[in-house]
Amino acid sequence: MEFDVLGESSKAMVNYRIRSDKEIKEIVRSSHHKIVVFKPLTDSHRSREFLDLMPNSKAIWAFRRVEDRANSSVVKFGDHNLQILRDLSKGIGLERWQAQGLTEELFEFIRSFDYSKMLPETASALFWYVRNSLFFASDLEDCDQVLPLAYEDLVSDPRNVMRGVCRFIDGEFKESMVRDVHAKSIGRSESKIPPHIQDICTPLYERLHEIQKRRWNELKLGG
């Protein structure tokens, strides 16, 4: 097989965190596959480091609508994002992965909110904003090794989008990659994000999406 896909519960991870650089290098070198794929979601703040780890490395920065992310997060994790942001606003838990890579500007952003009566969906949206802001804090905007990719585009047009992704990483597209991909989770539930928070998050989504479109055009991807 061409791809060796190592997800969150694979040998590449420990408690959802990616293993040491030395171990990751060894995993790549010992693989018999052309392309080794990692999903270091909780280590996205290290994107630049990962790109420098091995020659010809590339990254997909996946993002989705904040409305759906907030609903999904609350259903699965309850008010966890609210607890995390409340702690970070007080300078607690700075060793956690959620705090890694954050700039002082982002910490100031976190401290600017009152978490005493905040809804979990609001906190989830703010956490989405903070983590996706790391794309720009890490200076990935002009890095041609990174392709931002909207979840909505992938699930709405899986064959064309996945073909483009495969060309980006120099891999071969196969129908099995998108056989079970569907768009049923888009807009599944009504958004509970307050309008003023939505107004903060929407421009960031649009900014990432514009970079995706630009990179798509530069690389002649899709279609």
C-alpha positions as CSV (number, residue, x, y, z in Angstrom):
1,M,0.0,0.0,0.0
2,E,1.1,3.5,-0.7
3,F,-0.1,5.2,2.5
4,D,0.8,4.4,6.1
5,V,-1.9,6.2,8.1
6,L,-1.1,6.7,11.8
7,G,-4.0,8.2,13.7
8,E,-4.7,9.3,17.3
9,S,-4.5,5.8,18.8
10,S,-1.6,4.5,16.7
11,K,2.0,3.7,17.6
12,A,2.9,7.3,16.7
13,M,0.9,8.7,19.7
14,V,0.9,8.5,23.4
15,N,-2.2,9.8,25.1
16,Y,-3.1,11.6,21.9
17,R,0.3,13.4,21.8
18,I,2.8,12.7,19.1
19,R,5.9,10.8,20.2
20,S,9.4,12.3,20.2
21,D,11.1,13.6,17.1
22,K,13.6,10.7,17.2
23,E,10.8,8.1,17.4
24,I,8.8,9.7,14.6
25,K,11.9,9.8,12.4
26,E,12.4,6.1,13.0
27,I,8.8,5.3,12.2
28,V,9.1,7.1,8.9
29,R,12.4,5.5,8.0
30,S,11.2,2.0,8.9
31,S,7.9,2.3,7.0
32,H,7.6,0.4,3.7
33,H,5.1,2.9,2.4
34,K,5.7,5.8,0.1
35,I,3.8,8.2,2.3
36,V,3.5,8.2,6.1
37,V,0.5,10.2,7.4
38,F,0.3,11.5,11.0
39,K,-2.6,13.2,12.7
40,P,-1.0,15.3,15.4
41,L,-4.1,17.3,16.2
42,T,-3.1,18.3,19.8
43,D,0.4,19.3,18.5
44,S,-0.7,21.5,15.6
45,H,1.2,24.4,17.2
46,R,4.4,22.4,16.2
47,S,3.5,22.4,12.5
48,R,6.7,24.2,11.5
49,E,8.8,21.8,13.5
50,F,7.2,18.8,11.8
51,L,7.8,20.2,8.4
52,D,11.5,20.5,9.1
53,L,11.7,17.0,10.7
54,M,11.9,15.0,7.4
55,P,12.7,16.0,3.8
56,N,9.7,16.7,1.5
57,S,7.2,16.9,4.4
58,K,3.9,18.5,3.8
59,A,0.9,19.4,6.0
60,I,-2.9,19.6,5.7
61,W,-4.4,22.2,8.0
62,A,-7.9,20.9,8.4
63,F,-10.6,23.3,9.6
64,R,-14.4,23.4,9.7
65,R,-17.3,25.7,10.3
66,V,-17.2,27.0,13.9
67,E,-20.9,26.4,14.3
68,D,-20.6,22.6,13.7
69,R,-17.3,22.3,15.6
70,A,-18.9,24.0,18.7
71,N,-21.9,21.7,18.6
72,S,-19.9,18.6,18.1
73,S,-17.4,19.4,20.8
74,V,-20.1,20.1,23.4
75,V,-21.9,16.9,22.6
76,K,-18.7,14.8,22.9
77,F,-16.8,16.7,25.6
78,G,-19.4,18.8,27.4
79,D,-17.9,22.1,28.9
80,H,-14.3,21.0,28.7
81,N,-13.3,23.9,26.5
82,L,-14.9,26.3,28.9
83,Q,-12.9,24.8,31.8
84,I,-9.7,25.0,29.8
85,L,-10.2,28.6,28.8
86,R,-11.3,29.6,32.3
87,D,-8.1,28.1,33.7
88,L,-5.9,29.7,31.1
89,S,-7.4,33.1,31.7
90,K,-6.2,32.7,35.3
91,G,-2.7,31.4,34.3
92,I,-3.6,27.8,35.4
93,G,-2.7,24.8,33.3
94,L,-0.1,26.5,31.1
95,E,1.7,23.1,30.7
96,R,-1.4,21.6,28.9
97,W,-1.3,21.1,25.2
98,Q,-4.1,23.6,24.8
99,A,-1.8,26.4,25.9
100,Q,1.2,25.4,23.8
101,G,2.2,27.8,21.0
102,L,-0.1,30.6,22.1
103,T,1.2,34.1,21.7
104,E,0.8,36.8,24.3
105,E,-1.8,38.3,22.0
106,L,-3.9,35.1,22.1
107,F,-3.5,34.9,25.9
108,E,-4.8,38.5,26.1
109,F,-7.7,37.5,23.9
110,I,-8.5,34.6,26.3
111,R,-8.3,36.9,29.3
112,S,-10.7,39.4,27.7
113,F,-13.8,37.2,28.4
114,D,-15.9,36.5,31.4
115,Y,-16.3,32.8,31.8
116,S,-18.5,32.8,34.9
117,K,-21.7,32.6,32.9
118,M,-20.5,31.6,29.5
119,L,-22.2,28.8,27.5
120,P,-20.1,25.8,26.6
121,E,-20.8,26.4,22.9
122,T,-19.4,29.9,23.2
123,A,-16.2,28.6,24.8
124,S,-15.9,26.0,22.2
125,A,-16.1,28.6,19.5
126,L,-13.5,30.7,21.2
127,F,-11.2,27.7,21.5
128,W,-11.7,27.1,17.8
129,Y,-10.6,30.6,17.2
130,V,-7.5,30.4,19.4
131,R,-6.3,27.1,17.9
132,N,-6.9,28.1,14.2
133,S,-5.2,31.4,14.9
134,L,-2.0,29.4,15.3
135,F,-1.9,28.9,11.6
136,F,-1.0,32.6,11.3
137,A,1.0,32.7,14.5
138,S,3.2,29.9,13.1
139,D,3.7,31.9,9.8
140,L,2.1,29.2,7.7
141,E,0.2,31.6,5.5
142,D,2.9,31.8,2.8
143,C,4.3,28.3,3.3
144,D,3.7,26.2,0.2
145,Q,4.3,23.0,2.2
146,V,1.0,23.6,3.9
147,L,-2.5,23.3,2.4
148,P,-5.4,24.6,4.5
149,L,-8.5,22.5,3.8
150,A,-12.1,23.2,4.8
151,Y,-13.9,20.1,6.0
152,E,-17.0,21.3,4.2
153,D,-15.3,21.3,0.8
154,L,-14.0,17.8,1.3
155,V,-17.3,16.2,2.3
156,S,-19.3,18.2,-0.3
157,D,-17.1,17.2,-3.2
158,P,-15.0,14.3,-1.9
159,R,-13.6,12.9,-5.2
160,N,-12.4,16.2,-6.6
161,V,-11.0,17.5,-3.4
162,M,-9.3,14.3,-2.4
163,R,-7.8,14.0,-5.9
164,G,-6.3,17.5,-5.4
165,V,-5.0,16.6,-1.9
166,C,-3.3,13.5,-3.4
167,R,-1.7,15.6,-6.1
168,F,-0.5,18.0,-3.4
169,I,1.2,15.2,-1.5
170,D,2.3,13.3,-4.6
171,G,0.0,10.3,-3.9
172,E,-2.3,8.2,-5.9
173,F,-6.1,8.8,-5.5
174,K,-8.3,5.7,-4.9
175,E,-12.0,5.6,-4.7
176,S,-11.8,3.8,-1.4
177,M,-10.5,7.0,0.2
178,V,-13.9,8.7,-0.2
179,R,-16.3,5.7,-0.2
180,D,-17.7,6.6,3.2
181,V,-17.4,10.4,3.1
182,H,-20.6,12.3,3.4
183,A,-21.8,15.8,4.2
184,K,-24.5,14.9,6.8
185,S,-22.7,16.6,9.7
186,I,-22.8,20.1,8.1
187,G,-25.4,22.2,9.8
188,R,-26.9,19.3,11.6
189,S,-27.8,21.3,14.6
190,E,-28.8,24.9,15.1
191,S,-25.9,27.1,16.2
192,K,-25.9,28.4,19.8
193,I,-23.0,30.7,19.3
194,P,-23.8,34.4,20.2
195,P,-23.7,36.8,17.2
196,H,-20.8,38.8,18.6
197,I,-18.7,35.6,19.0
198,Q,-19.7,34.5,15.5
199,D,-18.5,37.8,14.2
200,I,-15.1,37.1,15.7
201,C,-14.8,33.6,14.2
202,T,-16.3,34.0,10.8
203,P,-13.5,36.3,9.4
204,L,-10.9,33.7,10.5
205,Y,-12.7,30.9,8.7
206,E,-13.0,33.1,5.6
207,R,-9.3,34.0,5.8
208,L,-8.3,30.4,5.9
209,H,-10.6,29.5,3.1
210,E,-9.2,32.3,0.9
211,I,-5.7,30.9,1.5
212,Q,-6.9,27.4,0.6
213,K,-8.4,28.7,-2.7
214,R,-5.2,30.6,-3.5
215,R,-3.0,27.6,-2.8
216,W,-5.5,25.4,-4.8
217,N,-5.1,27.7,-7.8
218,E,-1.3,28.0,-7.5
219,L,-1.0,24.2,-7.5
220,K,-3.7,23.7,-10.1
221,L,-5.5,21.4,-7.7
222,G,-9.0,20.1,-7.8
223,G,-11.3,19.4,-10.7
